[in-house]
Amino acid sequence: MASPALCALRNKFPDARIELLTMFRPVAEIYRENTAIDNVLFWNFLKENPLASLKFILSLRKKRYDVSFMIFPANRWPYNVISRLAGAKTRLGHDYLHVNTRSLNILNNARITEDDDLHNVEENLRLAGLLGALVPDDPVLEISVPQPAQATASTWLAEHDIDSNTFIVGMHAGSATFKNQINKRWSAKGYADIVRRLSKERDARILLFGGPDEEELNRYIADMAGGAAIVAQTPNFLMATALMQRCKLFISNDSGLMHVAAALDLPTVAIFGYTSHIHTRPWCKRAIVVRHDLPCSPCFYFSPRPASCKWTGDDEFMCIRRISSDEVYEACAALLD
């Protein structure tokens, strides 16, 4: 969701050196293929020793950055401290509507205020606008799939007897788990039901995507679906993206893979619970969001606070747990038909 803003910055400053710092390996893989970026810096702040991390951050000062751009959303104090210690003269960021002071956003000296009615794509473009970058009329997400990953994906499909005429559907039943976001996940039983119906009624082959920590979930869904789905284990994120590129439909919770599907321009069914479909819906033309419009939803905001629910017992996280497989399948049918 940052790619349109990075493209706008590259167009504004064609001769600039633009570097991207990330602590997530899949993000590093994606942006090493992005022509707007000259260099990707990967540092796993979550696993590295804090002193080693501090030494790494201070080493960035030698690069003498002119500007740091805090990609939205980034409402946590460590991000802003890192940006300040890296030493850029101009530090772009947002003032957030929730938990703003505690997150030390004041360390950014060029800020705009979060707009609750805008998508993350639009927020990042607004930030780029502070540097005079032009906002495109129809911004699109960008993701490049290198040829070696495509070739590896072709080999994988052939090994699983899936040819170019096969109707392939991708699914992502997982989600991030930090800040209690495991509760963004729709039920495994619901996904298994959709697998069975698409296999029977649409003659589809279903691929279940996810990281290593989601393999057990995917195998559980495949078993419940009676073998009608294949767990798409891949050695890296780019190969997974290459396999997704072959799909004719993608079904997902609100997750990073949902945004990858949107960047690949796949027809996408997105299942939302307590997160905002305004902020993070799939940014593509062929998408349907399945959600229940409850008075208390959305209740998860861009802040350090973990997700929680005001309800208890059977009503806890009912925003997503009461979405039926009929609702999801009807959305799939609407996109396919």
KEMAR-260917 format. One record per residue (C-alpha): residue number from 0; z, x, y; residue in one letter. Coordinates in steps of 0.1 Angstrom, whole numbers, plus 5000, padded with zeros to 4 digits. Layout:
<sites>
n,zz,xx,yy,res
NUM,Z,X,Y,A
...
</sites>
This chain:
<sites>
n,zz,xx,yy,res
0,5000,5000,5000,M
1,5000,5031,5022,A
2,4964,5040,5015,S
3,4948,5019,5043,P
4,4971,5035,5069,A
5,4964,5070,5055,L
6,4927,5063,5057,C
7,4931,5052,5093,A
8,4950,5084,5102,L
9,4923,5105,5085,R
10,4896,5087,5106,N
11,4916,5093,5137,K
12,4923,5129,5130,F
13,4895,5142,5108,P
14,4905,5179,5113,D
15,4942,5174,5107,A
16,4961,5187,5077,R
17,4978,5157,5061,I
18,5004,5163,5034,E
19,5023,5138,5013,L
20,5058,5142,4999,L
21,5069,5121,4970,T
22,5097,5121,4944,M
23,5077,5099,4920,F
24,5052,5116,4896,R
25,5028,5087,4893,P
26,5025,5086,4931,V
27,5017,5124,4931,A
28,4990,5118,4905,E
29,4974,5090,4925,I
30,4974,5108,4959,Y
31,4961,5141,4945,R
32,4928,5121,4941,E
33,4929,5106,4976,N
34,4905,5122,5001,T
35,4928,5114,5030,A
36,4954,5138,5017,I
37,4950,5176,5018,D
38,4981,5184,4997,N
39,5007,5165,4977,V
40,5043,5179,4975,L
41,5063,5166,4945,F
42,5100,5170,4943,W
43,5122,5149,4921,N
44,5152,5144,4944,F
45,5168,5121,4918,L
46,5171,5149,4892,K
47,5172,5181,4911,E
48,5204,5199,4921,N
49,5213,5187,4957,P
50,5216,5223,4970,L
51,5181,5231,4955,A
52,5168,5199,4972,S
53,5183,5210,5006,L
54,5167,5244,5002,K
55,5133,5228,4994,F
56,5136,5205,5025,I
57,5145,5233,5048,L
58,5115,5253,5035,S
59,5092,5226,5048,L
60,5102,5236,5084,R
61,5080,5267,5080,K
62,5050,5244,5079,K
63,5057,5234,5115,R
64,5047,5197,5111,Y
65,5037,5179,5143,D
66,5043,5144,5129,V
67,5062,5128,5100,S
68,5052,5093,5089,F
69,5078,5074,5071,M
70,5058,5051,5048,I
71,5071,5015,5049,F
72,5095,5004,5033,P
73,5119,5033,5035,A
74,5152,5019,5046,N
75,5176,5044,5032,R
76,5194,5072,5050,W
77,5183,5101,5027,P
78,5147,5095,5036,Y
79,5154,5097,5073,N
80,5176,5128,5069,V
81,5148,5145,5050,I
82,5123,5136,5077,S
83,5146,5150,5104,R
84,5154,5182,5085,L
85,5117,5189,5078,A
86,5115,5195,5115,G
87,5085,5174,5127,A
88,5085,5169,5165,K
89,5074,5133,5163,T
90,5090,5112,5135,R
91,5075,5077,5129,L
92,5095,5050,5113,G
93,5107,5014,5114,H
94,5137,4996,5127,D
95,5146,4973,5099,Y
96,5160,4937,5101,L
97,5187,4945,5075,H
98,5212,4974,5072,V
99,5193,4993,5099,N
100,5221,5014,5114,T
101,5236,5025,5082,R
102,5202,5039,5071,S
103,5201,5062,5101,L
104,5167,5050,5112,N
105,5176,5063,5147,I
106,5167,5098,5134,L
107,5131,5087,5138,N
108,5121,5091,5175,N
109,5090,5068,5174,A
110,5099,5034,5159,R
111,5086,4998,5156,I
112,5106,4968,5145,T
113,5100,4953,5111,E
114,5081,4920,5112,D
115,5092,4896,5085,D
116,5059,4878,5085,D
117,5038,4909,5077,L
118,5027,4925,5044,H
119,5036,4962,5037,N
120,5000,4971,5042,V
121,5001,4957,5077,E
122,5034,4974,5085,E
123,5020,5008,5076,N
124,4989,5002,5097,L
125,5011,4992,5127,R
126,5029,5026,5123,L
127,4996,5044,5122,A
128,4987,5025,5154,G
129,5014,5044,5172,L
130,4992,5075,5169,L
131,4961,5056,5181,G
132,4946,5050,5147,A
133,4923,5020,5146,L
134,4933,4991,5123,V
135,4903,4980,5102,P
136,4893,4943,5102,D
137,4896,4941,5064,D
138,4918,4969,5051,P
139,4916,4975,5013,V
140,4938,4995,4990,L
141,4922,5028,4977,E
142,4927,5044,4944,I
143,4904,5069,4927,S
144,4901,5073,4889,V
145,4888,5108,4880,P
146,4861,5112,4854,Q
147,4883,5130,4828,P
148,4907,5101,4828,A
149,4879,5076,4824,Q
150,4865,5097,4795,A
151,4899,5098,4778,T
152,4903,5060,4783,A
153,4869,5054,4766,S
154,4880,5075,4736,T
155,4913,5056,4734,W
156,4895,5022,4735,L
157,4870,5033,4708,A
158,4899,5044,4686,E
159,4914,5009,4689,H
160,4880,4992,4681,D
161,4876,4979,4717,I
162,4840,4980,4729,D
163,4824,4973,4763,S
164,4819,4936,4754,N
165,4855,4929,4746,T
166,4874,4907,4770,F
167,4904,4928,4779,I
168,4935,4915,4797,V
169,4962,4938,4810,G
170,4999,4930,4813,M
171,5029,4947,4828,H
172,5062,4930,4817,A
173,5084,4957,4832,G
174,5096,4967,4866,S
175,5117,4993,4884,A
176,5153,4993,4874,T
177,5171,5009,4904,F
178,5189,4986,4928,K
179,5192,4961,4899,N
180,5155,4953,4901,Q
181,5153,4948,4863,I
182,5159,4911,4873,N
183,5124,4910,4887,K
184,5111,4908,4852,R
185,5098,4875,4838,W
186,5109,4868,4802,S
187,5095,4887,4773,A
188,5091,4854,4754,K
189,5070,4841,4782,G
190,5047,4871,4781,Y
191,5044,4868,4743,A
192,5034,4832,4747,D
193,5007,4841,4772,I
194,4994,4868,4748,V
195,4991,4843,4720,R
196,4973,4818,4742,R
197,4948,4842,4757,L
198,4941,4857,4723,S
199,4935,4823,4707,K
200,4918,4804,4736,E
201,4899,4832,4753,R
202,4894,4857,4724,D
203,4911,4883,4745,A
204,4925,4917,4736,R
205,4957,4923,4755,I
206,4970,4957,4765,L
207,5006,4961,4774,L
208,5012,4987,4801,F
209,5044,5004,4812,G
210,5062,5037,4814,G
211,5081,5054,4785,P
212,5113,5034,4794,D
213,5093,5002,4789,E
214,5079,5010,4755,E
215,5106,4992,4736,E
216,5101,4960,4758,L
217,5063,4962,4751,N
218,5068,4966,4714,R
219,5091,4937,4713,Y
220,5065,4915,4731,I
221,5038,4927,4707,A
222,5059,4919,4677,D
223,5067,4884,4691,M
224,5030,4878,4697,A
225,5022,4885,4661,G
226,5002,4916,4667,G
227,4978,4901,4693,A
228,4987,4928,4718,A
229,4984,4966,4718,I
230,5010,4988,4736,V
231,4989,5011,4758,A
232,5008,5044,4755,Q
233,4992,5070,4777,T
234,5000,5107,4784,P
235,4998,5102,4822,N
236,4995,5076,4849,F
237,4958,5082,4857,L
238,4948,5074,4821,M
239,4967,5042,4823,A
240,4949,5034,4856,T
241,4916,5042,4838,A
242,4924,5017,4810,L
243,4934,4991,4836,M
244,4900,4996,4852,Q
245,4885,4981,4821,R
246,4905,4949,4823,C
247,4890,4916,4834,K
248,4925,4901,4843,L
249,4959,4916,4850,F
250,4992,4898,4847,I
251,5024,4914,4861,S
252,5057,4911,4877,N
253,5061,4923,4913,D
254,5057,4960,4904,S
255,5038,4992,4912,G
256,5012,4985,4885,L
257,5006,4951,4901,M
258,4995,4970,4933,H
259,4974,4994,4912,V
260,4956,4963,4898,A
261,4950,4950,4933,A
262,4936,4985,4943,A
263,4912,4983,4914,L
264,4902,4948,4926,D
265,4912,4931,4893,L
266,4919,4894,4893,P
267,4957,4894,4893,T
268,4984,4869,4884,V
269,5016,4880,4900,A
270,5050,4865,4889,I
271,5075,4866,4917,F
272,5112,4858,4918,G
273,5136,4869,4945,Y
274,5112,4894,4962,T
275,5090,4883,4991,S
276,5054,4873,4983,H
277,5046,4877,5020,I
278,5057,4914,5020,H
279,5044,4926,4986,T
280,5019,4901,4972,R
281,4988,4917,4956,P
282,4966,4929,4985,W
283,4933,4917,4970,C
284,4911,4886,4973,K
285,4914,4874,4937,R
286,4951,4869,4932,A
287,4975,4841,4925,I
288,5012,4844,4930,V
289,5033,4822,4906,V
290,5067,4815,4921,R
291,5092,4788,4927,H
292,5098,4780,4964,D
293,5136,4777,4963,L
294,5157,4775,4995,P
295,5175,4807,4986,C
296,5143,4827,4978,S
297,5133,4853,4988,P
298,5167,4869,4991,C
299,5159,4906,4985,F
300,5153,4926,5016,Y
301,5143,4962,5025,F
302,5178,4978,5024,S
303,5199,5000,5002,P
304,5217,4970,4987,R
305,5209,4962,4951,P
306,5195,4928,4941,A
307,5221,4901,4935,S
308,5222,4864,4930,C
309,5244,4837,4946,K
310,5242,4816,4914,W
311,5259,4823,4881,T
312,5256,4814,4844,G
313,5223,4797,4834,D
314,5213,4794,4871,D
315,5215,4832,4878,E
316,5181,4844,4889,F
317,5166,4810,4882,M
318,5139,4818,4907,C
319,5120,4838,4880,I
320,5137,4827,4848,R
321,5126,4790,4852,R
322,5089,4799,4856,I
323,5072,4784,4826,S
324,5044,4799,4805,S
325,5023,4768,4814,D
326,5025,4778,4851,E
327,5014,4814,4844,V
328,4987,4804,4820,Y
329,4973,4778,4845,E
330,4970,4806,4871,A
331,4952,4828,4845,C
332,4928,4800,4838,A
333,4922,4793,4874,A
334,4911,4829,4881,L
335,4890,4832,4849,L
336,4872,4799,4855,D
</sites>
